[in-house]
Amino acid sequence: MDSSLNKEGSGVLSDSSLLSSISEARQLVDTAYLHARKSLKRNLEEKVANPMDFLKHLKDPVGRTRSAVRAADYLETTLKLLKIKLQLSGKWRFNVTDLLDRKQKEVISKETGCDYQIRSIKCPEHDIYRTITGECNNRKHSHLGSSNRAFARWLPAAYEDGVSVPRGASEGKLYNGFPLPLVRKVSNEIAHTANENITQDQELSLVFMHWGQWVNHDIDLAPSSGAGVSPELHCETDCAFKSPCFPIKFPPDDPRMLRSNLCMPFIQSASINAVSSFIDASTVYGSEDSVAKSIRNQTDHLGLMAVNQNFTDAGLELLPFENKTKSVCVLTNESVNIPCFKAGDKRVTENLGLSALHTVFLREHNRLVSELRKLNPHWDGEKLYQESRKIVVAIIQIITYRDYLPLLLAEETSKWIPSYSGYNEDVDPTVSNVFSLAFRFGHVSVRPFVSRLDDSFQPLGSFSHVPLHLTFCAPWRIIMEGGIDPLIRGMVVDHAKLMKQNQLLVEELQNHLFEQTEVMGLDLAALNMQRGRDHGLPGYNDWRRFCGLSQPQNIDEFSEVLGNSKLAKKFMELYGTPDNIDLWIGAVAEPFVPQGRVGPLLACIIGTQFRNLRDGDRFWWEKPGVFTPQQLHALRKISLSTVFCDNTHIKKIPRDVFKVNSYPENFVDCHEIDTLDLSPWKDEPESVTKGKQLSKVCQK
């Protein structure tokens, strides 16, 4: 009899064997983490970082996120070891957790560290500011929407083994009677678009695309896993599925097959949201206290954010740098030795437009602190920080819901996001894993080049037109090539790329993602689809059913949904049935809702999530009592144009930067743009207020 079973042979695990499995799992994971850290350090020292190193760096868990991801790895490895220990027959398929009693499950939860998910949080009795983590926003369920929590699931998970093995991991396995195609094959046949074969959006500017990413980074981040349970695993080179290596295999006819390996690396990620779900400017301030503290100015304690001590942007502030010795950004131009920027979100240097928005809102915070200090010299640094943060959060919420979402959802906006009727503590604001994937629709609006313009809106010399893949993780281009103003001018006048069914993802993203230091870049479409399978997302028709939409069963019905029989035929040849289609590719291929920029399925998923984010936020800017009526009146006048004018050297700007604008006819002087009147924030010192009250009493 197996010694791991109890003496009665009932098949129940002994406590000692359970504890030894947990101990072994912890040792395996810790060894793998150490190996991964040493490997990346060695790559940086030898200057041989590959595209996966760049991607991992951007999603590298920090602080409490690192603990949460490690706990998840401890748990998953423990369950795998138990399955090996208990599976007496290879034919006996079961869920390990079915063989554990309640006490043993509690032991595993506690010993792996996963019990943090259910620990009670003590919230303050009175709070006027939101926490950095998002905890205590909901007083009834204090963890809702907070960072380092599992993504919400709106539908049950779809895994091959019912637990964690992604669909498509086992070759030849049938789903609804058909095998799942390789995601790279789908990307090649449906998503691929030559850089020169794009159509410009005639209504929306590149700012529209960048704002979508800015908001997305505010509300979700799936951190990379710690690199598995064995130092012998080499996810960068191994083409077999062995968790967490879930490689993207190349089809035999792939052009890459002639000059590279048989696969593209992919590492499974924890289904944990490392950032707070709320729209709370976590991109600026961070989603955990240690990060928030590290990016504040610690020298004068006046409520300011830390800024770069080495460089300025023509006298204006730049983001501070992260630790140079651990920074992959140094490798994008070794001669200048510029590390990645440091901000509230690790992905700050993913692309130049994103870095520009991070910089603008850092400056906006510090500008507000300075102005509020003039109005209220009696406020201390913490009050200045919190009040400025509160205003920045409101600005982002207003621009997103008033200006951005109506352009995205158009006529569907009011259907999914009706007028605000107040805070509802029974609404769960937690970002869902399906939204996390669906909101990557913006990838199909990305242009293949980054343009930069001078103050006359003319090309900025040799820096004006750079292939997108040469700008990833390249903060040196901001510091050495003119700052953020030329980038913002380019974003304002450039058209977004229009999503067309035969022009989905430009080659820069489909073949050259993070191709800075090596010949082979990554494929963003394939990564998106593989991520959906990794996180157990059901197929296309399951989500159509969830949204109350028709579920096409054959080529004729699918042709009607897509309005494109040729594309429907291509999908059916790849997948066999619409039921099997990966959510991301199926959703972005749908024709737009009238006047919008997404199809009906994306409108439903995106609209539902943004309604939950608003209605489940106790500190939402419109909630009575959050701001005074006078402050609300002032806030309603702001726009993204205001933010750009107040925090750059740009002198002329369109009134609506999300729309396509031509220079100079659609531009006005910045002084014609409404600014934020801060006078409603003037607050008399308590001593003055008491003095006035005493005076009134004396007069009586």
N, C-alpha and C positions, 0 to 999 in steps of 0.2 A: 504493500500500500504506500502511496506517496506520502512522505513524512509531512508535507505541507498541509495535508488534510487532518481533521481531528480524529481522535481515536475511534469514534463511532463510524467513521467512513461515510458520513452523510454528505460529503462533498463540500462542507463548510470549512473555510480557511481558518487555520489556527492563528491566534493573535501574534505569537512569536514569528511565524512565517510572514504575516502581514507586515510587521514592523521591519523585518529584515529586507523585504522587497522595497519598502519605502526608502530605507537607508541606502540600498543599492542604487535605486533610481536617483536619489539626490547626488550620490557620488558620480554616477554616469553623466548627469546633466552638468554638474559643476566642472567636471573634467572637460566636457565639450565646450562650455562657455570659455574656460581658460584657453583652450586650444584656439577657439575662434578669435579671441582678443589678441593672442600672440601672432596669429596668422595675419590679421589686419595690420598690426603694428609692423610686422616684418615687411608686408607689401608696401606700406608707407615709407619705411626706411629705404627699401630697395627701389622705390618709385615704380612699382609694377602693378598698381591698383587697376582692377578691371571694372567694367560697367556695374557688375553686381556689388562691388565694394562701394561705389557711389550711391547706389540705391539703398543698400543697407545703412550707410552713414546717415542718409536723410531720414530713415525710419528707425534709427537706433534708439531703443528704449532708454530713458534716463530716470533717475530717482525712483519714485514709487512704481512707475511703469515697469522698470527693470525687475523689481520684486514681483510684480503681478505676472509678468511674462514668465519669469523663472518658476513661480508657483504653478502656473499652468503646465509648464514643461515637466515639473516634478510629478504632477498629477497624471498627465498622459503617459509618461514613462512608467510610473508605478502600475497603471492599469495594463500596459502592454506586458510588463514582466509577470503580472498576476495571470494574465491570459495564457502566457507560455507555461507557467507553472501548473495551471489547473486544467489545461486542455489535454486530457488524457487521450483523446482520439482526434485526429486531424479532421474527421468528418463532422465532429460535434461543434456546431456554430452557436455561440451564445454571447450575450453581453456580460462582461465580468461583474458589473454592478448588480446583476440579478442574483449573484451568489454571495453577496455581502449583506450582513444584517445592518440595521441602523447604526449601531454603536461602531461597527468597523468603518462605515462610511464617514462617520464623524471623526474617527481617528485619522483616516486618510486626509480629510479636509484640513484638520488642524496641523498634522505633521508636514504636509506639503505647503502650507501657508495659504491655501485657497479659502480658508474660513474668513479672510478679510471681507469677502463678498457679503457675508451675513452678519458681521459684527455690528453692533449698534453704534450709532454716532450721536454724541451729545451735542445738541445745537444750542446756541445762546438764546436767552429768552427774548431779547430785543436785538434786531439787526437792521441796519439801514443800508448796508452794502452787501452785495453778493460775495460769496467766498471765491477764492481763486480756483478751487477744485470743483465748484458747482454743488458741493455738499450743502445740505440744509436749505436749499432753494425750496424744496417741498417739505413742509414741516411734518406731514403725515408719513411720508416715505423719504427719509432724509438722503438716501443714496441716489434717488432718481435723477438722471441727467449728469451725474458727477463723473469725473475722469477715472480711468482705470477700471471701468465696469464692462461687462459683456455687452456687445451690441444687442439691441432688441431683435427678436425674431417675429416677424408678422405671419410667417408660415413655418410649419415644422421643417427641420433640417433634412436635406437629401444627401445622405452619405452611402457609399457602396456597402459598408459593413454595418450601417445604422449608427455608427459612433463617430469615426473621424477619417476614414479612408475616402478620399475624394472620388466622385464619379469620374470615370475615364482612366483611373489609375491602373486598372487591370485590363490588359489588351484582350480584345475579343469578347468582352462581357457585353451582353445586349441589354438595352433599355427600351422598353416599349417595342421590342422586336428588332431594334437596330443598334449597331455599335456607335458610340460617340466619336465624332471625327477629331483629329488632332486640331488643337486650337490654332496652331500655326498655319495649317492648311486653310482653315476658315478665314484667317486673317489675310492670307495671300489671295484668296479667291474673291472675298467680299469687301474687305476693309482697305486693301492697298490702293493708294493714290499717288501717282507721280507728283513730285514737287511742283512741276510746271503746269499740272492739269488740275487747277483749282478754280472755283468760282467765288468771286467776292460777294459778300453780303452787301446788298445795296442800301440797307437801312441801319445796320448796327456796326459799331466800331470795335476795335480790338480791346478797348476798355471793358466792354461787355464780357468778353471771354475771360479776361484777367480777373474781373470782379467775381465771377463764378468760382474760380479757383481760390480766391482770397476767402470767400465765405465757406467754401468746402473745407479748407484747412482750419477754419475756426471751429468747426463742429465734428470733424472726424479724422482719426488717424489710427490705422491698424499697424501696430509696431511689428518690426521683424522679430522672428523667433530667435532664440539664442543659439541656433545652428545645430540643434539636434542632440542626440544622446550618445554619440560616438565620435571621437576625434578622427576615426578612420574614414568617416563620411567626407566625401569631397563633392559638394553640390555644384561646384563650378565646372566639374569635368565629368561626373558620373551621370549616365543617361538612364539609369534604372530608378524606379520609384522606391525610395526607402526613406520614410519620414525623418526629417522635414524636407528632404530633397524630392521635389515633384517636378522633374524636368519637362520642359516644353520640347517635344521631339519634332524634328524636321521631317516633312513628307519626302519621299524619294525624289520628287521633281523640284525640290526647293533650290533656288539659286545659291543659297548659303552652303549647300552640301558640297559644292565644288571647292570651297575654301575654308571650311571650318569643321567643327565637331558634328556629331549627329544630333545634337540638341542644344537648347538654350537653357541656362540655369534658371531655376525658380525655387525659392525657399518658402515653405508654408509660413503664414503669419498667424499670430494669436488672434482669435476672434474677440479681441478686447479693444475698446475705444480708449486710446491713451489720453485724449483731450476731453474736456467737458462738452456735453452735447449742446448746451445753450449757445446762442449767438452772444458771446460775452467778451469779444476781442481777445480771446486766449492766444491768438497769433501775436498780439502785442505784449500781453502780460504773463502768458504761461498758463498751464493747467494744474500745476502743483506748487506748493508754497516755496520749496527750495529753488525752483527755477525762477519764480516770480522775484524772490529776494536777490538772486544772482544777477538779474538784469536791471536792477534799480541802482541809482547813483548812491553809493554807500558813504561818500565822503562828506557831503553837506547836509544830508537828511532833510532836503527841502521838497521831497516828493517827486523829484525828477527821475527819468529813466537814464541808465548809463549810455554813454555815447562813445564813439571811436576816439581814442586818444592820439592816434597816429596821423589821421587824415581828416580833412573836411571836404565838403562839396561846395567849392567857391564860397566858403565861409559858413555854410549850413552844415548841420550835424549829419553824421553817417552812423550806421549801426556799429556796435562794438564787434571785435573779433572773438572767435572761440579760440581754444588752445591750439596753437600752431602745430605742435608735434603730433596732434591727433587729427589733423584736418586734411581731408582728401582734396579740398579746393586748391591747395598748394600745387598739386600735380597738374592742374590745367594750364599753368604757366610757371614753370620752375624758375625762370629768370627773375620774376618779380616777387616770388615767395609770399603771396597774399593768401591768408587762411579764409575759411568760411566766416560769414557774418554770424552773430549770435542774436537770437530774438526769442520771443515767447514760444515759437514753433521751430522745430529742428529743420523743417523743409525750406527755410527762409531763402537759401541760395539755390534752390532747384532751378529757377530761371530768372532772367533779369527783370521782367515785368513784375514778378512776385516780390523780388527784392525791393523794387521801387515803391510798391505799395506798403511794404513793411517800414521802409524809411520814412515815407510821408506820415504814417500814423504814429511812429515814434516821435517825429517832430511835432505833430499835432498835440500829443500828450504834453510834451515839454512846453509848448506854446501856451496851452491852457493853464498849466501850473504857474507860469510866469504872470499871466494876466489875472488869474484868480488871486495870486499873492498880492498884486497891486490893489485889488478890490478889498481883500480881506487880510491885511498884514498880521492880524492876530491868529490866523489859522496856522496850525503846525504842519510839518511835512506829511504826516500820515493823512490828515484831512485833505490837503492839497492833492495828494496822490489819488485818494479814493474818489473825490469829487471830479477830478479830471478823467479818471478811468470811467466813471459813471457816464460822463458826457460822450466820451469816445465810443462806448458801447451803444449808446442811443443813436449816435451818428451812423454807425454801421447797420443797426437795425432799421433805421428809417430809410437809408439808401437801398437796402436789400428789398424791403417790402413795398416801398412806394415807387421806386424807380426800376429795379432790376427784375423782380418776379413778374410784374405785368407785361414786360417785354418778352419774357421767356414763355409764360403760360397763356398770354393774350386773353381770349374769350373764356378760357378755362379757369382763370384766376379766381373769380368770385365763386365758382362751383366748388373748388377745393379749399380756398382760403376766404371764407366770408368775412364781413366786417367784424372787427374786434368787439367782443362782448364781455371782456373781463377775464381775470385769471380763474382757472379751474384746477383745483388741486388733484382732481381725479384723472387729469390728462397726463399720460406718460410722455415726457419730452425726449426720452432716450433715442438716440439715432439708431435706426435699424440697419442691419447689414445689407439689406437690399437697397436702401437709399445710398449707403456708402458706395455701392457699385454703380447704381443708376446715375448718380450725380457726376460720374466720370464721363457723361455724355459730352462735356465741354471739350474733351480731347479732339472731337471731330471739328471743332471751330478754330483749331490752332493753325496758324500760318507757318510755312517752312523757313521763313527768314525773320530776323529781328531788324527793324529799321530805326534809325536815330536821326533826329532833325535838329538843326540849329535854331537860334531865336527868330530867324526869318522863315522857319518851317521848310528849309532846304536841306538836302542830304548832308550829313555831317562828315564830309570828306571820306577817307578810306574806312571809317568806322560805321558808315551809314547802313550797310547791308550785309549782315553776318548770318551764315547758315545757323539754324536753330541749334543743331547739335554741338556747335562750338561755343555756345553760351551757357550750357548746363554747368552748374557749380563753378561759375567763373566770376566771382565778385571783383576780381582785378579789372574787369571790363568797366565796371562802374567807377572804380577809383582812378584808373589810368586813362579812361577814354571818355571823359566829359561829364561824369556824374549821372544823376537820375533825370534831370530836365529833358535831355534829348530823347530818353526812353519814353517819358510821359507824352511828349509832343508826338512821337511816332505812334503810340497807342491811341491817341486822340484822333488822328487823321487817317490812320490805316483802317481798312475795312476788316471785319472779322471774316474768317473763311466760312462760306455757306455750306452747311451739311447737305449734300445731295446723295442720293442712293448709290450712285456710281463714283462718288468722291468722298469717301468717309475719312480715312486717316492718312495724312501726308507721309511720304517716305521718311522724312526726318524723324518721325515718331514710330513708324512701322519697321524701320530697319536700323536707325542710328541713335536710339535713345541712350544717353550717357556714353556716347562714343567719343570720348575725349582723349583717351590714352591708349586705345586698342582698336584693332581693325573691326571687330564685331560688336556692334551695338545691340540693344535689346529691342523687342517688338512690343509696343504699348498695348495694341489690340489683343495680342496673345496673352500678355500679362493680365489684362482685365478679365478675359474669359477664364483663364486658369485660376485667378483669384476667386471668381464666383464659384467654381468647382471646389476649391480649397475650403471656402467658408460654408459649403453645404447648401448653396442656394438652389431651390427647385428650378425647373425649366420654364421657358417662355409662357406656355399656356397656363401653367399654375398661377402665374402672376396676372395674366389677362383675366382669369377667373376671379382672383382676389379683387381686381379693380372693377368687376362687373362688365367686362368687355367680352366679346365673342371669342371662342377658342377654335380657330381654324383647324380642321382635321385632314384636309387634303389640299392638293395644289390649287384647285379652283378657289376654295375658300381663302387660302393664304394669299393668292393673287389679288383677291378683293381687298383684304386688309392692307396689303402693301401698295395697292394700286400699280403693281408692276409684275407682270407674269414672268418676265425673264429672270428677275431677282428671286421670285418665289421658287422657280424651277431650280435655280442654283442652290438655294437653301435646302430644298427637298433632296437634291442629289447628295448633299453633304450629310444631312441629319436623318433623312428617311421620314421623319414626322416633325411637325411643328412643336410637339410636346417636348422634344429633346433639345431644342434650340437654346443656346446659352443666352441668358437674360440680356447681357450688355449688347451683344451684336444684334439680337432681335429687336431690342427697344430702340437703338439708334437708327435702325433701318426703316422704322415706321415713318410715313409722311407726317409733316407737321400738322398740329391742330391749326385752325384758321388764324392767320397773322402771328402765330407763335413760332418757337424754334425747337420744339420737341413734339413727339407724337403723343397719342392718347395714353399709352401705358406709362411713359415717363412723366406726363403731366399728373397722372394719378399718384404715382409714388412720390414725386417731388412735392406736389401740392399737399399731400397728406402729412408728410414729414414737417414741412414748414408751418403748417397749421398747429401741429403738436408742439413745435419749438416755441411758438408764440403763446399759445393758450396755456401751456404748462410751465411758463416762466413767471415766477412770483415777482421778479424785478423788471418785467417788460416795461419799456419806456412809456407806454400809454396807460399803464395800470394806475388808477387813481391813487394819489399819495406818493408815487415814486418821484414825480417832479411837480412843482407848483404850476398853476395855470399859466403864469407869466413865463416860466421856464419852457413849458410846452410850446407856447406861441413862438418863442425864440428858436427852439429846436426845429420847428416845422419849416423854417426858412432856409435851412442849410442844404447843401448839395455836395456831390463829389467835386464839382467845379470849385466850390468854396474851399474845400480841403486842399486841392491842388494850388489854388492861388495863395492861400495863407502859408504854405509850407514849401514853396519852391521860388525860383527867380522868374518863373513864367509870368508874363505880363498880360497876355491875351489868351482867352479860353472860350470854348463854346458854352452856352448855358446848359446844354445837355450833352455830357461827354459820352454817354452810352450810344448816342445816335451818330451816324456818319456825318462828318462836318468837313467842309472845304475851307481852306485858309485863303484869303482873309474874310470872305463874305459871311461865314457863319460864326465868326469870332467877335467877342466884345472885350473891352478893357476889364481887367480884374476888378477895378473899383466899381463897376456896374453890377457885379455879382453880389447877391445878398450875403452878408457875413453873419456870424453868430454873435448876437448881442448878449454879453455876459452880465449886464446890469441886474437881471433878476437873481443872480447868484450872490449879490452883495448881502453880507450878513453882519449885522452889528454885534460887537462883542457883548458877552453876557453882562458885563459890568455896566455898559451903556444902557442896555435894555432895562436892567434893574433900576438904574438911575432915573430913567424916564417914568417907569411905573411909580417910583417913590415920589417923583415930582407931581404926578397926577394926583396921588393920594394927598400930598401936602396942599395942593391947590383946592382940593375939596374941603 
